[in-house]
Amino acid sequence: MKARGAVGSPREPNFALEAYDRNANFGAEEVEEDEAYNAPAAEYFRDINGNTPLPPITKQLIQAFVERFQAQLNGRQMYEERFLLTARAAADGDFTFIQGQCKALMKKIFYVVDVKLNPWLVGSIEQSHCECAAGSGVEAHCKHVLVLLHGVGDMVRTKTMLLHQVCTQKLMDFKRPRKVYFDSPKQAQKLPCRRTRTVNYLLLKEEDMMENYNDHIKNMAVSYGNTTMPILQTIRPANTYAVENDHQYTQKSLKDELLTDLLLMNPSPEKMLDIERSTRQQHQSTEWQTHRSCRITASNFHAVTHSKASTQKHLAQKILDPKPFVSRPTTHGRMNEPVIQKNQIFPF
Ligand SMILES: [Zn+2]
């Protein structure tokens, strides 16, 4: 029944066959299968570039192809408008197979186009096939085939091919000056300037220029305070240990004096009570922050005891100048501590 072009299977096949005979298969024609285009496997194809051996595809050949099918197609225009996405080629024996992807004119899709070239007949087009509605079989002559032929023809003649470009392929040109400057280069100081007053970069007036001007500038830079101004790189850092190792004129050494000043060494019982009282507000009190910054607390104890020489400087910097620490649990604690204290759940 299928051979007669019937759809589905009849309940009484013999009766149905008789009916088909009587009515000449109900007008169904013998289904002719199109000759299928056999392209090599995808892994044999390589992108076409200037070195790809290709049979000469001339303008005359493309013209002859168009005339053969008496087609009126705008393949050249579509090619110049960059409808071709890719073009690849594979050699199989004497034949050259070309495969390309061509954008559809009105839809946002692309068709795979195949062309088989015969080198013995000077690049004659042996077979062509396209995925579009008009390009079935092995004699496709739709505009997509022409776009591919124009692309490969250009590559043969000029070693270039116009392919579809994505937006990032185009070099940016918004920094390119609009006007081209042809004169000789100008010195920056001679550029036109609206400002009339001249800037004096000297720190001192000329009449006050002293003998040891350089030392004066160095001293000013060093005693400026906490800064990373570039001039400091020209000055050797002071040896802080030299002060400690130097002969002592005071009762206490400088180190001891510093530690006492920071209340890190032998604080009096009154002073201890004082610290306790003034830091009860914890993170809300600046004194609490100050005292914390020069002590090894439980939070950084592990880091300090496990620090290496190479990281100690960084760690000290981190402890001295801590970044505010925030996490979900700490935020929760800070928000709810006053509530709990107020409700006397835990009477502190
Ligand atoms: Zn097509």
Residues whose N, C-alpha, C, O or C-beta is under 5 A from the ligand:
A	BS01	ZN	C130 C132 G135 C142 H144 V145
